[in-house]
Amino acid sequence: MFFRDYEREKAAESRHNETIGYLIVIVGSVFLVGGILETIITIDNPNWLLFFPYQLTSHPYSLLGLSFSLMGLVLLVSGMVLSLKYALERSRYMRELEESRKIEEERLQKQAQNQTLNQRILEIHHPQTNTITRDKLHLPSTKSTELNTTSSRKTLKTEELEEA
């Protein structure tokens, strides 16, 4: 139970961190576009490095535009990496949560089967003679028969069963 709660909490935390990664991408794209626009508006004929306009002059706007563009690119890439990392982490936690749910479901199903078997044995049991009839259990006629119970295995002797 505690492990499932831990996995749910970690999945929620990863979902939150993934959202923060998306917000970092948005902030990075705003800075990138702002830096490119600021450089293009203030400088008439800028030099281009890939898709970054730049022109290093003594004017402070040229350095500001380049720094906004580079900072925007770094934020954009780091936000994408963080979002991908936390999305994969969240999917891993959800997979583990699903596996633990299946294990818990199988365990409960086995408990229910064992309880129904025990109830069936108790229904067949005769309180006067403390014996169990073979025809009601549908057991093969062997020297001894083993029944699985939740706590241990019980051996019933056929001589005691045939007396009933």
C-alpha positions in Angstrom: 0.0 0.0 0.0 2.8 2.4 0.9 4.7 1.6 -2.3 1.7 2.5 -4.4 1.2 5.8 -2.6 4.9 6.5 -3.1 4.6 5.8 -6.8 1.5 8.0 -7.2 3.3 10.8 -5.4 6.4 10.4 -7.7 4.2 10.4 -10.8 2.4 13.6 -9.7 5.8 15.2 -9.0 7.1 14.2 -12.4 3.9 15.6 -14.0 4.5 18.9 -12.2 8.2 19.0 -13.2 7.2 18.2 -16.8 4.8 21.2 -16.7 7.6 23.4 -15.4 9.8 22.2 -18.3 7.1 23.3 -20.8 7.0 26.7 -19.1 10.8 27.0 -19.5 10.3 26.2 -23.2 7.8 29.0 -23.5 10.1 31.5 -21.6 13.0 30.4 -23.8 11.0 30.9 -27.0 10.0 34.4 -25.8 13.6 35.4 -25.1 14.8 33.9 -28.4 12.2 35.8 -30.5 12.7 38.9 -28.4 16.5 38.8 -28.9 16.2 38.2 -32.7 13.6 41.0 -33.1 15.7 43.4 -31.0 18.8 42.7 -33.1 17.0 43.0 -36.4 15.2 46.3 -35.4 18.3 48.1 -34.0 20.8 47.0 -36.6 20.4 47.7 -40.3 22.5 44.9 -41.8 23.4 42.3 -39.1 25.7 39.3 -39.6 24.1 35.9 -39.3 25.3 32.9 -37.3 23.0 30.1 -38.3 19.7 31.8 -37.6 21.0 34.3 -35.0 21.5 37.9 -36.2 24.3 39.7 -34.5 26.4 42.7 -34.9 28.9 43.6 -32.2 29.2 47.3 -32.0 29.8 49.8 -29.2 26.1 50.2 -28.8 24.6 48.2 -25.9 21.6 47.0 -27.9 23.7 44.8 -30.0 25.0 42.9 -27.0 21.6 42.8 -25.5 20.0 41.3 -28.5 22.7 38.6 -28.8 22.5 37.7 -25.1 18.7 37.5 -25.3 19.0 35.2 -28.3 21.5 32.9 -26.7 19.7 32.8 -23.4 16.5 32.0 -25.2 18.1 29.2 -27.1 19.6 27.7 -23.9 16.3 27.9 -22.1 14.4 26.5 -25.1 16.7 23.4 -25.3 17.0 22.9 -21.6 13.2 23.1 -21.2 12.7 20.5 -24.0 15.2 18.2 -22.4 13.6 18.5 -18.9 10.1 18.0 -20.3 11.2 14.8 -22.1 13.1 13.5 -19.0 10.2 14.0 -16.7 7.7 12.6 -19.2 9.7 9.4 -19.4 10.1 9.3 -15.7 6.3 9.7 -15.2 5.6 6.9 -17.7 8.0 4.7 -15.8 6.2 5.4 -12.5 2.8 4.8 -14.1 4.1 1.5 -15.5 5.3 0.4 -12.1 2.0 1.5 -10.5 0.1 -0.6 -13.0 2.3 -3.6 -12.3 1.8 -3.3 -8.5 -1.9 -3.0 -9.1 -1.9 -6.2 -11.1 0.1 -8.0 -8.3 -2.3 -6.7 -5.7 -5.3 -7.8 -7.8 -3.8 -11.3 -8.2 -3.1 -11.6 -4.5 -6.7 -10.6 -3.6 -8.1 -13.0 -6.2 -6.1 -15.9 -4.6 -7.3 -14.9 -1.2 -10.9 -15.0 -2.5 -10.4 -18.4 -4.0 -8.9 -19.7 -0.8 -11.8 -18.3 1.2 -14.4 -19.9 -1.1 -12.5 -23.3 -0.8 -12.5 -23.0 3.0 -16.2 -22.1 3.0 -17.0 -25.1 0.8 -15.1 -27.4 3.1 -16.9 -26.0 6.1 -20.3 -26.4 4.4 -19.5 -30.1 3.7 -18.2 -30.8 7.1 -20.6 -32.7 9.4 -20.5 -31.3 13.0 -21.8 -34.6 14.6 -19.1 -36.9 13.4 -16.3 -34.4 12.5 -15.8 -36.1 9.1 -16.0 -35.0 5.5 -17.7 -37.1 2.9 -15.7 -37.9 -0.3 -18.5 -37.6 -2.8 -19.2 -34.0 -1.7 -15.5 -33.0 -2.0 -15.2 -34.7 -5.5 -11.8 -36.1 -4.5 -10.1 -39.1 -6.1 -10.0 -42.3 -4.1 -6.3 -42.4 -3.0 -4.7 -43.3 0.3 -4.3 -39.7 1.2 -5.4 -36.4 -0.4 -3.9 -33.0 0.2 -6.0 -29.8 0.2 -4.4 -26.4 -0.1 -5.4 -23.9 2.5 -4.2 -20.4 3.2 -2.0 -21.4 6.2 -0.7 -24.9 5.4 -1.5 -28.2 3.7 -3.8 -30.7 5.5 -3.7 -34.4 4.8 -7.0 -36.3 5.0 -6.8 -40.1 5.4 -9.2 -42.1 3.2 -10.1 -44.5 6.0 -11.6 -41.6 8.0 -13.5 -40.4 5.0 -15.0 -43.8 4.1 -16.4 -44.3 7.5 -18.8 -41.4 7.0 
